[in-house]
Amino acid sequence: MLRLINIELFKLRHSRSAKIMTILYFSLFLSAALLSTIKFDFGPFNFRLADQGIYNFPYTWHFMSFFVAFLKIILAIVIVSMMSSEYTNRTLKQNLIDGLSKKEFVLSKFYVSVLYALCSTILLFVVTLVLGLIFSDYDEVQIIFSDLEYIGGYFVKLLGFFSLCLFLGLLVKRSAFALGFLFLLWIVEGIISISVNKTNFDFISDYTPLNAMWQLIPEPITRLDIINSAAKQLNAEIMQDYSVSIVSIITVLFWTFLCVFGSYRLLKKRDL
C-alpha cells in the first residue's frame, strides 16, 4: 500500500495544478474557520459569528462538519485531474508497462483519496477542537468529546465523494467533462427527488449517491439555540433528527465500494 501511495504522491508533487488546488483548499479551510472569529463593527452594530454559539461543544462538531464539507469540490478537482492526467501524459500506459497491475493502479488512486479525506478530517478535528476550547461555554471533557460521530460522518462523506469523482475521471478521461458529469448527476438526482416527493417511492432519493452523501450530516442551523428560541416565541417546534444515520453511512460506503470496483472493471475492459 505504501508503495502505491508513494507513486501517486510523487506524481502529485510534480503536478503544479494539484499543488495549487491542495494549498487553496486548506487555505480556504483555515480562512473560513478564522473568519468567524473576527468581530465586525458597523457603527453601533457589532457582530461576531463566534458569539452566536457555533463553537459551543458539542454543537460545534456538527456545525463545522456540515459547512466545511462544501469545500470538498476543490479537492474533487484534484482527484479528477489526477485521473485525467494519466491519459494526457500517457503515464497510465507507462505504469502498466513497468509492472503495475490495473488493480494496483485503481487502488493507488483510491488510497490517495483516502489520504486526502483523512488529512482533511484530522484538520477539521484539530481546528474545531482549538476554536471550541477558545470560544465554547462548556469545558467538561465529557461534553467536549461527545458528538464526534459528525467527524466520522465527515470522513465517510469525503471518501464517498472522492470515490465518485475517481470513477467519473476514469470514465470520461477529461477533468472538465468529469466535473460536468458530476453537475449533471446532481441535476438528475434533484429531478428524481422532486418526482418522487409525496409519493410512496420518496425513499428512493435517499439512496442516490449525492443525496446519500448530503443527508449523511443533517443541516445544523435549526439546532442553534437562537433559532430554537425564535421558534418557541412563534409557538413553533422544530422536530428533526440531527444524528448521523447508520443507514446513510452504509449507503455511502456502498457507493464508495461500487465506484472503486466500477473503476477497476472499467479500466480492465478498456483498450489502452
N, C-alpha and C positions, 0 to 999 in steps of 0.2 A: 504493500500500500504506500509506504513512504517513497519508494522508487517512482511510482506513478505520480504522486503529488509533486515530487521534485522536478519531474519532467514538465509538468504544467506550470509550476512556479517559474521555471527557467524561461518558458515562453512568455509568461506574463511580465516578467522583468524586462523583457526586450520589446514589449508592446507599449508604445507611448500612450495610445488611447486608453488602454486598460489601466495604466498608472494614473492618468489624469482623472478618469471616472471614479477610480477607487478613492483617490485623495479627495475628490469632490464630495463623494458620498459621506465619508467620515467627517469632513469639514462641516457639511450641512447638518449632519447628525449632532455634532457638538454645538454648532451655532444655534440650532433650533432650541436645544435644551437651555443654553445660557441666555438666549434672548428673553425667555420668560422670567428671568431673574432681574431684568433691568427695570427700573422704575421710570415711568414716563410722566413728565409734568407738563400739563397744559393749563396754565393759569391756576385756577382753584381746583382743577381736576387732576388728581394724582392716581395713577394706576400701575399696578404690577401684577402680572398673571400669577406669580408665585404666591401672592397673598390670597388667592381665591381657593386655596386648599388643594391644588392639584398635586402638591408634593407631600401631602399627608399620607403617612403609612396607615393601612396597606393599599389605599386607593391609588397611590402613585404608580404602583406596578401595572395596574390596569390602564391608567391614562397614558403612560409613556409607551407601553407595548402597542397600544392601538395606533397612536399618532406617528410614532417613529416608523412603523411599518409602511407608511406611504412612500418613504424614501427608497424602498426596495426596487423601484423601477430603474433607479440609477445603476444598481448592481446588475439588474436584468440585462442592461445594455452590455455590460462586461461579459456576461455569460453567453449571450447570443453572438457577440463579436468574437469571443474566444472560439466558438464553434465555426463560424463562417470564415474566419481567417485560416482555418485548416485547409479549406478548399482554395481560397485565393492565393495562399502562399505555398500550396501543394505539400504542406508538412504532414498531412494525413497519410498520403501515399508513402512518403518517406519513412514515417514511423512504422508503418506496416512492413515495409521492405527491411527495416532494421530489426524486425523481430517482434514488434509489439502486436499482440492479437487484437482483433476488433473488440472483444470483450474488455480487454485491459484499456483500450482507448476510451471506450464509453465510461468505464469505471474511473479513469483518471479525471475526466471532466466532472463526474458526479462527486468525487472526493474533494475537488476544489470548490464545488458548490456547497458541500457540507462545511468546508473550512470557512468560506465566506459567511455562511449562516451562523456558524459557531462564533467567529470573531465579532460579528455584529451583535450577537446575543450577549456575549461577555461584556462588550462595551455598554450595551443597554443596561445590564445589571449594575455595572460599576457606576455609571453616570447617575442612574436613578437612585442608587443607594447613597451616593455622596450628596446629591441635591435633597434627598429626603432627610438625611441626617442634619442638614443645614436648616431646612425650612419646615419640617414636619412638627406638628404639635405633640406628636407621640414618639417616645423614645424607648418604650418597652421592647425588649428583644423579641418576645412572642408576637407582638404586633408588627414589628419591622419585617420579620421573615415569614409572615403569613401572606397568602395570596400569590405565592411565587409560581402558581400554575400559569399565570399570564406570561411569564418569561419562557416557560416550556412551550406554551402555545405559540409564542412569537417565533421560536426556533423552528417548530414544525411548519408554520406558515411560510417562512422564508424558504425552507427546504423544498416544500411543495412547489412554490412559485418558481424557484430557480430550476427545478427539475423540468417543469413545463417549458420554460424558456430554452433549456438544453435540447429538449425534443424538437421544438419549433425551429431552433437554429440548425439542427441537423436535417430537418425535413425540407426547408426551403433554401438552405445554403447561403442566404444573404441576410445580414443583420437587420436591414431596413424592412425587408419583407417579413422577417420573423416577428418583429415588433408590430408590423401591420396586421399579421395574423392574430397576434395577441389582442390587439384592439378589436378586431373583428369577432373574436371569441367572446370578448366582453359584451359586445353588442348583441350577439346571438343569445347569450345567457340572459341578458336583460329582457329580450323579446320572449324567451321561454318563461321567465318569471312572471311577466305581465300576462302571458297567455293562460297560464295555469292558475293565476291568482283567483281565489274564491271558488275554486273547483275542488273536486275530490282528489285531484292529482297535483295539488300545490306543493306537496312534499318533494316532487321531482327536482325543483330548482335548488333544494338544499344539498343535492348530491352532485351538481355540476362542479367542475374543478375550481373556477374562480369564485363562485358563490360559496362553496365549502370553505375556501381559504378566508373569505371575507367574514363568514359567520363564526370562524374559529375564536376570534376575540370580539365580543359584543361591544357596541359603542358605549363609552363611559360617561358621556356628557350628562345624561339624565340621572346619573348616580351621584353627581355633585350635591353637596349639602344646600348650596344656594338655589339649585334647581328644584330640589325636593321641598325646600321651604316655600318657594314661589307656588309650587303645585298645591301645597296644603292650604295656602291662603286663598287659592281659587277653588277649594274643596274638590281637588282632583288628586287621584292617587296613581302613581306610576308603578305599574305591575310588570316587571321584566326580570328574566333570569340572566344574571350577569356572569355566571360561571362559565368556565371553558368546558364545553361538552366533549365527553369521551367519544361520542358518535362523530363529531366533527373532526377530532384528531384521527380516528380510524379512517374516515373518508379521505382526508388529505394525505395520509400515509399510503392509502390505496392508490390514489392518483400519482403520488410520488413514485411508487413501485412501477405503476403502469407506464409512466413517462420514461423511466430509465430502461425498463425492459423493452418498450417500444423503440427507443433509440437504438438499442442493441440489435433488435430484429430488423430494423430499417437499414442499419449500416451493414448487417450481414448479407442482406439480399441485394444491396445496391452494388452496381458495377462501377468500380472506381477506376 
